[in-house]
Amino acid sequence: MNIDIHARNLDLDPADEIYIQKKFERIQRHLRNIRGAKIEVSRTDQKRVRARMTLYVSGRILRGQGSGVNLFAAVNAAADVMDRQGRRFKGKVYHSAQARRSGMGFRDIPVEEIADTSLSLSRRRRSKASAKSSAPSSAA
């Protein structure tokens, strides 16, 4: 997988780039068909760092953003967001593909199985006298 790392208003050491790549390995556990990844790390003001991650997965784009007081906190926050998105995306893709493979939807069930004619509905009406007697009485 190709990871593009861009830094704005911030200098990255090789150790910082290795740390970012390790965080991407955590995301790769959930998503194996990642076509590309891009991370942009920038200093928003003198005290905050923002990390934005973009993943290109099977024709879809997943984005996440995190901020923190230093580079490591910002990358951790963005990786947590992307990890949650990756798990959610994988679940949606897996479950929809599983439903297509099984080929059994609600419309494929025969009507005879849905409509069970052996059930009958019976109603009873309560008389007004019995309804009044069962109501709680208020004593003054």
ABEGO torsion letter per residue (X at the ends): XBBBBBBBGBBBBAAAAAAAAAAAAAAAAABAABABBBBBBBBABAABBBBBBBBBBGGBBBBBBBBBABAAAAAAAAAAAAAAAAAAAAAAAAAAAAAAAAGBBAAABBAAAABBAABBBBBBBBBAAAAAAABBBBBX
